[in-house]
Amino acid sequence: MSEKALFEGMPFDENVRLKLAETFPGGTVSGTRGRHYALEEEFLYLVRSGPQAVIMPRMAYGSDVTAALAERYGEGKQIVGKTELSQARGDHP
């Protein structure tokens, strides 16, 4: 298992789950989700660490944001997900 530190914003995977269980025996991991933005359910990340940890799906980004990030960081980087949803751009009333 990886010995990396736990921190908010890190991708949640089996190694993180095991590290939480090891660090906080008897702790819990709860899921939450936003109400205003489209989410990519297959990409989870840690939003609160500790004995009552919380995970949530990553926000989906529109095609304009995805294109700008690809231009800035390169096409090969998986910075944002694959979902193309206009309601994910954050321009809600």
PDB file as gemmi writes it, atoms N, CA and C in Angstrom:
CRYST1    1.000    1.000    1.000  90.00  90.00  90.00 P 1                      
ATOM      1  N   MET A   1       0.831  -1.186   0.000  1.00  0.00           N  
ATOM      2  CA  MET A   1       0.000   0.000   0.000  1.00  0.00           C  
ATOM      3  C   MET A   1       0.873   1.246   0.000  1.00  0.00           C  
ATOM      4  N   SER A   2       0.395   2.276  -0.638  1.00  0.00           N  
ATOM      5  CA  SER A   2       1.125   3.537  -0.703  1.00  0.00           C  
ATOM      6  C   SER A   2       1.172   4.201   0.670  1.00  0.00           C  
ATOM      7  N   GLU A   3       2.279   4.846   0.962  1.00  0.00           N  
ATOM      8  CA  GLU A   3       2.434   5.553   2.230  1.00  0.00           C  
ATOM      9  C   GLU A   3       2.191   7.044   2.082  1.00  0.00           C  
ATOM     10  N   LYS A   4       1.612   7.478   0.981  1.00  0.00           N  
ATOM     11  CA  LYS A   4       1.370   8.906   0.779  1.00  0.00           C  
ATOM     12  C   LYS A   4       0.375   9.439   1.803  1.00  0.00           C  
ATOM     13  N   ALA A   5       0.478  10.716   2.080  1.00  0.00           N  
ATOM     14  CA  ALA A   5      -0.402  11.375   3.052  1.00  0.00           C  
ATOM     15  C   ALA A   5      -1.811  11.489   2.495  1.00  0.00           C  
ATOM     16  N   LEU A   6      -2.748  11.606   3.380  1.00  0.00           N  
ATOM     17  CA  LEU A   6      -4.134  11.845   3.001  1.00  0.00           C  
ATOM     18  C   LEU A   6      -4.374  13.347   2.946  1.00  0.00           C  
ATOM     19  N   PHE A   7      -5.040  13.819   1.912  1.00  0.00           N  
ATOM     20  CA  PHE A   7      -5.358  15.238   1.820  1.00  0.00           C  
ATOM     21  C   PHE A   7      -6.622  15.438   1.001  1.00  0.00           C  
ATOM     22  N   GLU A   8      -7.333  16.496   1.299  1.00  0.00           N  
ATOM     23  CA  GLU A   8      -8.554  16.822   0.575  1.00  0.00           C  
ATOM     24  C   GLU A   8      -8.219  17.134  -0.873  1.00  0.00           C  
ATOM     25  N   GLY A   9      -9.031  16.623  -1.777  1.00  0.00           N  
ATOM     26  CA  GLY A   9      -8.827  16.857  -3.195  1.00  0.00           C  
ATOM     27  C   GLY A   9      -8.110  15.719  -3.900  1.00  0.00           C  
ATOM     28  N   MET A  10      -7.595  14.742  -3.149  1.00  0.00           N  
ATOM     29  CA  MET A  10      -6.891  13.642  -3.802  1.00  0.00           C  
ATOM     30  C   MET A  10      -7.897  12.642  -4.373  1.00  0.00           C  
ATOM     31  N   PRO A  11      -7.552  12.014  -5.495  1.00  0.00           N  
ATOM     32  CA  PRO A  11      -8.437  10.997  -6.061  1.00  0.00           C  
ATOM     33  C   PRO A  11      -8.653   9.872  -5.047  1.00  0.00           C  
ATOM     34  N   PHE A  12      -9.885   9.409  -4.954  1.00  0.00           N  
ATOM     35  CA  PHE A  12     -10.230   8.351  -4.017  1.00  0.00           C  
ATOM     36  C   PHE A  12     -10.173   7.011  -4.735  1.00  0.00           C  
ATOM     37  N   ASP A  13      -9.329   6.126  -4.231  1.00  0.00           N  
ATOM     38  CA  ASP A  13      -9.216   4.788  -4.787  1.00  0.00           C  
ATOM     39  C   ASP A  13      -9.053   3.795  -3.640  1.00  0.00           C  
ATOM     40  N   GLU A  14      -8.772   2.553  -3.966  1.00  0.00           N  
ATOM     41  CA  GLU A  14      -8.635   1.516  -2.949  1.00  0.00           C  
ATOM     42  C   GLU A  14      -7.491   1.816  -1.977  1.00  0.00           C  
ATOM     43  N   ASN A  15      -6.387   2.356  -2.462  1.00  0.00           N  
ATOM     44  CA  ASN A  15      -5.268   2.691  -1.580  1.00  0.00           C  
ATOM     45  C   ASN A  15      -5.660   3.760  -0.560  1.00  0.00           C  
ATOM     46  N   VAL A  16      -6.420   4.746  -0.992  1.00  0.00           N  
ATOM     47  CA  VAL A  16      -6.863   5.803  -0.083  1.00  0.00           C  
ATOM     48  C   VAL A  16      -7.847   5.227   0.931  1.00  0.00           C  
ATOM     49  N   ARG A  17      -8.745   4.363   0.484  1.00  0.00           N  
ATOM     50  CA  ARG A  17      -9.689   3.732   1.397  1.00  0.00           C  
ATOM     51  C   ARG A  17      -8.955   2.939   2.471  1.00  0.00           C  
ATOM     52  N   LEU A  18      -7.943   2.169   2.059  1.00  0.00           N  
ATOM     53  CA  LEU A  18      -7.161   1.379   3.016  1.00  0.00           C  
ATOM     54  C   LEU A  18      -6.382   2.270   3.981  1.00  0.00           C  
ATOM     55  N   LYS A  19      -5.813   3.357   3.474  1.00  0.00           N  
ATOM     56  CA  LYS A  19      -5.063   4.285   4.322  1.00  0.00           C  
ATOM     57  C   LYS A  19      -5.987   4.932   5.356  1.00  0.00           C  
ATOM     58  N   LEU A  20      -7.204   5.313   4.951  1.00  0.00           N  
ATOM     59  CA  LEU A  20      -8.172   5.863   5.894  1.00  0.00           C  
ATOM     60  C   LEU A  20      -8.525   4.841   6.971  1.00  0.00           C  
ATOM     61  N   ALA A  21      -8.765   3.584   6.560  1.00  0.00           N  
ATOM     62  CA  ALA A  21      -9.114   2.537   7.517  1.00  0.00           C  
ATOM     63  C   ALA A  21      -7.966   2.271   8.489  1.00  0.00           C  
ATOM     64  N   GLU A  22      -6.742   2.345   7.996  1.00  0.00           N  
ATOM     65  CA  GLU A  22      -5.566   2.128   8.840  1.00  0.00           C  
ATOM     66  C   GLU A  22      -5.346   3.303   9.800  1.00  0.00           C  
ATOM     67  N   THR A  23      -5.510   4.507   9.304  1.00  0.00           N  
ATOM     68  CA  THR A  23      -5.260   5.708  10.098  1.00  0.00           C  
ATOM     69  C   THR A  23      -6.375   5.983  11.098  1.00  0.00           C  
ATOM     70  N   PHE A  24      -7.628   5.680  10.718  1.00  0.00           N  
ATOM     71  CA  PHE A  24      -8.791   5.951  11.559  1.00  0.00           C  
ATOM     72  C   PHE A  24      -9.614   4.677  11.738  1.00  0.00           C  
ATOM     73  N   PRO A  25      -9.114   3.713  12.539  1.00  0.00           N  
ATOM     74  CA  PRO A  25      -9.881   2.474  12.746  1.00  0.00           C  
ATOM     75  C   PRO A  25     -11.276   2.807  13.283  1.00  0.00           C  
ATOM     76  N   GLY A  26     -12.264   2.189  12.727  1.00  0.00           N  
ATOM     77  CA  GLY A  26     -13.634   2.467  13.153  1.00  0.00           C  
ATOM     78  C   GLY A  26     -14.238   3.703  12.512  1.00  0.00           C  
ATOM     79  N   GLY A  27     -13.473   4.384  11.683  1.00  0.00           N  
ATOM     80  CA  GLY A  27     -13.984   5.570  11.000  1.00  0.00           C  
ATOM     81  C   GLY A  27     -14.939   5.193   9.885  1.00  0.00           C  
ATOM     82  N   THR A  28     -15.554   6.199   9.295  1.00  0.00           N  
ATOM     83  CA  THR A  28     -16.500   5.977   8.208  1.00  0.00           C  
ATOM     84  C   THR A  28     -16.094   6.785   6.976  1.00  0.00           C  
ATOM     85  N   VAL A  29     -16.567   6.340   5.828  1.00  0.00           N  
ATOM     86  CA  VAL A  29     -16.405   7.084   4.583  1.00  0.00           C  
ATOM     87  C   VAL A  29     -17.802   7.255   3.998  1.00  0.00           C  
ATOM     88  N   SER A  30     -18.270   8.487   3.939  1.00  0.00           N  
ATOM     89  CA  SER A  30     -19.594   8.793   3.404  1.00  0.00           C  
ATOM     90  C   SER A  30     -19.464   9.457   2.043  1.00  0.00           C  
ATOM     91  N   GLY A  31     -20.485   9.272   1.232  1.00  0.00           N  
ATOM     92  CA  GLY A  31     -20.514   9.921  -0.073  1.00  0.00           C  
ATOM     93  C   GLY A  31     -21.471  11.102  -0.059  1.00  0.00           C  
ATOM     94  N   THR A  32     -21.139  12.124  -0.831  1.00  0.00           N  
ATOM     95  CA  THR A  32     -22.018  13.278  -1.000  1.00  0.00           C  
ATOM     96  C   THR A  32     -21.976  13.672  -2.469  1.00  0.00           C  
ATOM     97  N   ARG A  33     -22.816  14.590  -2.842  1.00  0.00           N  
ATOM     98  CA  ARG A  33     -22.824  15.065  -4.227  1.00  0.00           C  
ATOM     99  C   ARG A  33     -23.367  16.485  -4.246  1.00  0.00           C  
ATOM    100  N   GLY A  34     -22.928  17.239  -5.226  1.00  0.00           N  
ATOM    101  CA  GLY A  34     -23.418  18.597  -5.369  1.00  0.00           C  
ATOM    102  C   GLY A  34     -24.835  18.614  -5.914  1.00  0.00           C  
ATOM    103  N   ARG A  35     -25.457  19.761  -5.848  1.00  0.00           N  
ATOM    104  CA  ARG A  35     -26.837  19.894  -6.326  1.00  0.00           C  
ATOM    105  C   ARG A  35     -26.942  20.708  -7.605  1.00  0.00           C  
ATOM    106  N   HIS A  36     -25.911  21.473  -7.950  1.00  0.00           N  
ATOM    107  CA  HIS A  36     -26.040  22.432  -9.049  1.00  0.00           C  
ATOM    108  C   HIS A  36     -25.259  22.071 -10.299  1.00  0.00           C  
ATOM    109  N   TYR A  37     -24.328  21.152 -10.217  1.00  0.00           N  
ATOM    110  CA  TYR A  37     -23.456  20.889 -11.356  1.00  0.00           C  
ATOM    111  C   TYR A  37     -23.494  19.420 -11.751  1.00  0.00           C  
ATOM    112  N   ALA A  38     -23.233  19.171 -13.016  1.00  0.00           N  
ATOM    113  CA  ALA A  38     -23.148  17.798 -13.495  1.00  0.00           C  
ATOM    114  C   ALA A  38     -21.881  17.158 -12.928  1.00  0.00           C  
ATOM    115  N   LEU A  39     -21.971  15.881 -12.585  1.00  0.00           N  
ATOM    116  CA  LEU A  39     -20.847  15.178 -11.970  1.00  0.00           C  
ATOM    117  C   LEU A  39     -20.471  13.948 -12.767  1.00  0.00           C  
ATOM    118  N   GLU A  40     -19.223  13.556 -12.642  1.00  0.00           N  
ATOM    119  CA  GLU A  40     -18.732  12.333 -13.258  1.00  0.00           C  
ATOM    120  C   GLU A  40     -18.603  11.282 -12.164  1.00  0.00           C  
ATOM    121  N   GLU A  41     -19.598  10.420 -12.083  1.00  0.00           N  
ATOM    122  CA  GLU A  41     -19.705   9.452 -10.994  1.00  0.00           C  
ATOM    123  C   GLU A  41     -18.529   8.488 -10.926  1.00  0.00           C  
ATOM    124  N   GLU A  42     -17.858   8.230 -12.026  1.00  0.00           N  
ATOM    125  CA  GLU A  42     -16.757   7.261 -12.022  1.00  0.00           C  
ATOM    126  C   GLU A  42     -15.442   7.825 -11.479  1.00  0.00           C  
ATOM    127  N   PHE A  43     -15.378   9.145 -11.264  1.00  0.00           N  
ATOM    128  CA  PHE A  43     -14.168   9.777 -10.732  1.00  0.00           C  
ATOM    129  C   PHE A  43     -14.473  10.364  -9.353  1.00  0.00           C  
ATOM    130  N   LEU A  44     -14.085   9.654  -8.295  1.00  0.00           N  
ATOM    131  CA  LEU A  44     -14.328  10.115  -6.929  1.00  0.00           C  
ATOM    132  C   LEU A  44     -13.085  10.779  -6.359  1.00  0.00           C  
ATOM    133  N   TYR A  45     -13.283  11.727  -5.458  1.00  0.00           N  
ATOM    134  CA  TYR A  45     -12.149  12.319  -4.758  1.00  0.00           C  
ATOM    135  C   TYR A  45     -12.528  12.608  -3.312  1.00  0.00           C  
ATOM    136  N   LEU A  46     -11.514  12.741  -2.471  1.00  0.00           N  
ATOM    137  CA  LEU A  46     -11.678  12.949  -1.037  1.00  0.00           C  
ATOM    138  C   LEU A  46     -11.933  14.433  -0.778  1.00  0.00           C  
ATOM    139  N   VAL A  47     -13.056  14.748  -0.147  1.00  0.00           N  
ATOM    140  CA  VAL A  47     -13.340  16.147   0.176  1.00  0.00           C  
ATOM    141  C   VAL A  47     -13.178  16.440   1.669  1.00  0.00           C  
ATOM    142  N   ARG A  48     -13.169  15.395   2.496  1.00  0.00           N  
ATOM    143  CA  ARG A  48     -12.860  15.567   3.913  1.00  0.00           C  
ATOM    144  C   ARG A  48     -12.175  14.311   4.409  1.00  0.00           C  
ATOM    145  N   SER A  49     -11.032  14.492   5.049  1.00  0.00           N  
ATOM    146  CA  SER A  49     -10.288  13.385   5.631  1.00  0.00           C  
ATOM    147  C   SER A  49     -10.617  13.311   7.112  1.00  0.00           C  
ATOM    148  N   GLY A  50     -10.219  12.246   7.761  1.00  0.00           N  
ATOM    149  CA  GLY A  50     -10.444  12.109   9.193  1.00  0.00           C  
ATOM    150  C   GLY A  50     -11.312  10.916   9.496  1.00  0.00           C  
ATOM    151  N   PRO A  51     -11.731  10.776  10.756  1.00  0.00           N  
ATOM    152  CA  PRO A  51     -12.529   9.616  11.146  1.00  0.00           C  
ATOM    153  C   PRO A  51     -13.916   9.594  10.495  1.00  0.00           C  
ATOM    154  N   GLN A  52     -14.391  10.726  10.014  1.00  0.00           N  
ATOM    155  CA  GLN A  52     -15.659  10.796   9.278  1.00  0.00           C  
ATOM    156  C   GLN A  52     -15.380  11.378   7.898  1.00  0.00           C  
ATOM    157  N   ALA A  53     -14.641  10.629   7.100  1.00  0.00           N  
ATOM    158  CA  ALA A  53     -14.229  11.080   5.773  1.00  0.00           C  
ATOM    159  C   ALA A  53     -15.427  11.183   4.837  1.00  0.00           C  
ATOM    160  N   VAL A  54     -15.290  12.054   3.834  1.00  0.00           N  
ATOM    161  CA  VAL A  54     -16.341  12.256   2.835  1.00  0.00           C  
ATOM    162  C   VAL A  54     -15.713  12.238   1.452  1.00  0.00           C  
ATOM    163  N   ILE A  55     -16.370  11.545   0.532  1.00  0.00           N  
ATOM    164  CA  ILE A  55     -15.942  11.526  -0.868  1.00  0.00           C  
ATOM    165  C   ILE A  55     -17.074  12.054  -1.735  1.00  0.00           C  
ATOM    166  N   MET A  56     -16.708  12.515  -2.930  1.00  0.00           N  
ATOM    167  CA  MET A  56     -17.721  13.013  -3.853  1.00  0.00           C  
ATOM    168  C   MET A  56     -17.231  12.862  -5.284  1.00  0.00           C  
ATOM    169  N   PRO A  57     -18.158  12.747  -6.236  1.00  0.00           N  
ATOM    170  CA  PRO A  57     -17.763  12.675  -7.639  1.00  0.00           C  
ATOM    171  C   PRO A  57     -17.189  14.006  -8.123  1.00  0.00           C  
ATOM    172  N   ARG A  58     -16.331  13.920  -9.116  1.00  0.00           N  
ATOM    173  CA  ARG A  58     -15.714  15.106  -9.700  1.00  0.00           C  
ATOM    174  C   ARG A  58     -16.719  15.842 -10.583  1.00  0.00           C  
ATOM    175  N   MET A  59     -16.615  17.161 -10.604  1.00  0.00           N  
ATOM    176  CA  MET A  59     -17.472  17.975 -11.446  1.00  0.00           C  
ATOM    177  C   MET A  59     -17.125  17.752 -12.916  1.00  0.00           C  
ATOM    178  N   ALA A  60     -18.134  17.667 -13.748  1.00  0.00           N  
ATOM    179  CA  ALA A  60     -17.944  17.540 -15.192  1.00  0.00           C  
ATOM    180  C   ALA A  60     -17.784  18.941 -15.785  1.00  0.00           C  
ATOM    181  N   TYR A  61     -16.937  19.065 -16.774  1.00  0.00           N  
ATOM    182  CA  TYR A  61     -16.684  20.361 -17.398  1.00  0.00           C  
ATOM    183  C   TYR A  61     -17.205  20.386 -18.823  1.00  0.00           C  
ATOM    184  N   GLY A  62     -17.596  21.560 -19.288  1.00  0.00           N  
ATOM    185  CA  GLY A  62     -18.053  21.740 -20.653  1.00  0.00           C  
ATOM    186  C   GLY A  62     -16.895  21.653 -21.636  1.00  0.00           C  
ATOM    187  N   SER A  63     -17.220  21.581 -22.908  1.00  0.00           N  
ATOM    188  CA  SER A  63     -16.204  21.416 -23.948  1.00  0.00           C  
ATOM    189  C   SER A  63     -15.240  22.595 -24.020  1.00  0.00           C  
ATOM    190  N   ASP A  64     -15.708  23.820 -23.719  1.00  0.00           N  
ATOM    191  CA  ASP A  64     -14.822  24.979 -23.786  1.00  0.00           C  
ATOM    192  C   ASP A  64     -13.751  24.922 -22.695  1.00  0.00           C  
ATOM    193  N   VAL A  65     -14.117  24.492 -21.506  1.00  0.00           N  
ATOM    194  CA  VAL A  65     -13.142  24.366 -20.417  1.00  0.00           C  
ATOM    195  C   VAL A  65     -12.162  23.231 -20.720  1.00  0.00           C  
ATOM    196  N   THR A  66     -12.679  22.107 -21.185  1.00  0.00           N  
ATOM    197  CA  THR A  66     -11.831  20.967 -21.529  1.00  0.00           C  
ATOM    198  C   THR A  66     -10.818  21.351 -22.607  1.00  0.00           C  
ATOM    199  N   ALA A  67     -11.261  22.086 -23.626  1.00  0.00           N  
ATOM    200  CA  ALA A  67     -10.363  22.510 -24.702  1.00  0.00           C  
ATOM    201  C   ALA A  67      -9.290  23.468 -24.190  1.00  0.00           C  
ATOM    202  N   ALA A  68      -9.671  24.404 -23.330  1.00  0.00           N  
ATOM    203  CA  ALA A  68      -8.699  25.358 -22.780  1.00  0.00           C  
ATOM    204  C   ALA A  68      -7.657  24.643 -21.921  1.00  0.00           C  
ATOM    205  N   LEU A  69      -8.065  23.686 -21.125  1.00  0.00           N  
ATOM    206  CA  LEU A  69      -7.112  22.943 -20.298  1.00  0.00           C  
ATOM    207  C   LEU A  69      -6.193  22.067 -21.149  1.00  0.00           C  
ATOM    208  N   ALA A  70      -6.747  21.463 -22.193  1.00  0.00           N  
ATOM    209  CA  ALA A  70      -5.927  20.644 -23.085  1.00  0.00           C  
ATOM    210  C   ALA A  70      -4.893  21.507 -23.797  1.00  0.00           C  
ATOM    211  N   GLU A  71      -5.287  22.714 -24.198  1.00  0.00           N  
ATOM    212  CA  GLU A  71      -4.348  23.632 -24.848  1.00  0.00           C  
ATOM    213  C   GLU A  71      -3.239  24.049 -23.886  1.00  0.00           C  
ATOM    214  N   ARG A  72      -3.605  24.293 -22.645  1.00  0.00           N  
ATOM    215  CA  ARG A  72      -2.628  24.752 -21.648  1.00  0.00           C  
ATOM    216  C   ARG A  72      -1.690  23.639 -21.185  1.00  0.00           C  
ATOM    217  N   TYR A  73      -2.237  22.454 -20.930  1.00  0.00           N  
ATOM    218  CA  TYR A  73      -1.453  21.380 -20.324  1.00  0.00           C  
ATOM    219  C   TYR A  73      -1.118  20.236 -21.263  1.00  0.00           C  
ATOM    220  N   GLY A  74      -1.686  20.230 -22.450  1.00  0.00           N  
ATOM    221  CA  GLY A  74      -1.391  19.169 -23.408  1.00  0.00           C  
ATOM    222  C   GLY A  74      -2.526  18.174 -23.514  1.00  0.00           C  
ATOM    223  N   GLU A  75      -2.663  17.603 -24.689  1.00  0.00           N  
ATOM    224  CA  GLU A  75      -3.753  16.676 -24.971  1.00  0.00           C  
ATOM    225  C   GLU A  75      -3.676  15.381 -24.167  1.00  0.00           C  
ATOM    226  N   GLY A  76      -2.485  14.928 -23.821  1.00  0.00           N  
ATOM    227  CA  GLY A  76      -2.319  13.644 -23.148  1.00  0.00           C  
ATOM    228  C   GLY A  76      -2.658  13.644 -21.681  1.00  0.00           C  
ATOM    229  N   LYS A  77      -2.924  14.795 -21.083  1.00  0.00           N  
ATOM    230  CA  LYS A  77      -3.197  14.884 -19.647  1.00  0.00           C  
ATOM    231  C   LYS A  77      -4.675  14.641 -19.368  1.00  0.00           C  
ATOM    232  N   GLN A  78      -4.974  13.841 -18.356  1.00  0.00           N  
ATOM    233  CA  GLN A  78      -6.361  13.597 -17.948  1.00  0.00           C  
ATOM    234  C   GLN A  78      -6.671  14.519 -16.767  1.00  0.00           C  
ATOM    235  N   ILE A  79      -6.840  15.796 -17.060  1.00  0.00           N  
ATOM    236  CA  ILE A  79      -7.098  16.791 -16.025  1.00  0.00           C  
ATOM    237  C   ILE A  79      -8.583  16.842 -15.699  1.00  0.00           C  
ATOM    238  N   VAL A  80      -9.393  16.786 -16.711  1.00  0.00           N  
ATOM    239  CA  VAL A  80     -10.840  16.786 -16.523  1.00  0.00           C  
ATOM    240  C   VAL A  80     -11.392  15.544 -17.186  1.00  0.00           C  
ATOM    241  N   GLY A  81     -12.631  15.262 -16.900  1.00  0.00           N  
ATOM    242  CA  GLY A  81     -13.237  14.044 -17.410  1.00  0.00           C  
ATOM    243  C   GLY A  81     -13.633  14.112 -18.867  1.00  0.00           C  
ATOM    244  N   LYS A  82     -14.335  13.085 -19.287  1.00  0.00           N  
ATOM    245  CA  LYS A  82     -14.702  12.929 -20.686  1.00  0.00           C  
ATOM    246  C   LYS A  82     -16.094  13.455 -20.993  1.00  0.00           C  
ATOM    247  N   THR A  83     -16.865  13.765 -19.972  1.00  0.00           N  
ATOM    248  CA  THR A  83     -18.245  14.178 -20.170  1.00  0.00           C  
ATOM    249  C   THR A  83     -18.310  15.590 -20.739  1.00  0.00           C  
ATOM    250  N   GLU A  84     -19.143  15.766 -21.733  1.00  0.00           N  
ATOM    251  CA  GLU A  84     -19.336  17.097 -22.313  1.00  0.00           C  
ATOM    252  C   GLU A  84     -20.765  17.533 -22.039  1.00  0.00           C  
ATOM    253  N   LEU A  85     -20.933  18.367 -21.013  1.00  0.00           N  
ATOM    254  CA  LEU A  85     -22.250  18.800 -20.593  1.00  0.00           C  
ATOM    255  C   LEU A  85     -22.285  20.313 -20.438  1.00  0.00           C  
ATOM    256  N   SER A  86     -23.170  20.970 -21.156  1.00  0.00           N  
ATOM    257  CA  SER A  86     -23.212  22.428 -21.079  1.00  0.00           C  
ATOM    258  C   SER A  86     -23.643  22.913 -19.699  1.00  0.00           C  
ATOM    259  N   GLN A  87     -24.451  22.153 -18.980  1.00  0.00           N  
ATOM    260  CA  GLN A  87     -24.900  22.599 -17.666  1.00  0.00           C  
ATOM    261  C   GLN A  87     -23.803  22.520 -16.624  1.00  0.00           C  
ATOM    262  N   ALA A  88     -22.633  21.999 -16.960  1.00  0.00           N  
ATOM    263  CA  ALA A  88     -21.538  21.866 -16.008  1.00  0.00           C  
ATOM    264  C   ALA A  88     -20.636  23.100 -15.991  1.00  0.00           C  
ATOM    265  N   ARG A  89     -20.924  24.111 -16.791  1.00  0.00           N  
ATOM    266  CA  ARG A  89     -20.005  25.235 -16.923  1.00  0.00           C  
ATOM    267  C   ARG A  89     -20.081  26.239 -15.790  1.00  0.00           C  
ATOM    268  N   GLY A  90     -21.055  26.158 -14.941  1.00  0.00           N  
ATOM    269  CA  GLY A  90     -21.109  27.063 -13.798  1.00  0.00           C  
ATOM    270  C   GLY A  90     -21.802  28.389 -14.071  1.00  0.00           C  
ATOM    271  N   ASP A  91     -22.525  28.523 -15.190  1.00  0.00           N  
ATOM    272  CA  ASP A  91     -23.200  29.784 -15.486  1.00  0.00           C  
ATOM    273  C   ASP A  91     -24.679  29.710 -15.136  1.00  0.00           C  
ATOM    274  N   HIS A  92     -24.985  29.136 -13.980  1.00  0.00           N  
ATOM    275  CA  HIS A  92     -26.368  28.982 -13.541  1.00  0.00           C  
ATOM    276  C   HIS A  92     -26.864  30.270 -12.902  1.00  0.00           C  
ATOM    277  N   PRO A  93     -28.151  30.548 -12.966  1.00  0.00           N  
ATOM    278  CA  PRO A  93     -28.710  31.762 -12.344  1.00  0.00           C  
ATOM    279  C   PRO A  93     -28.574  31.723 -10.831  1.00  0.00           C  
TER     280      PRO A  93                                                      
END                                                                             
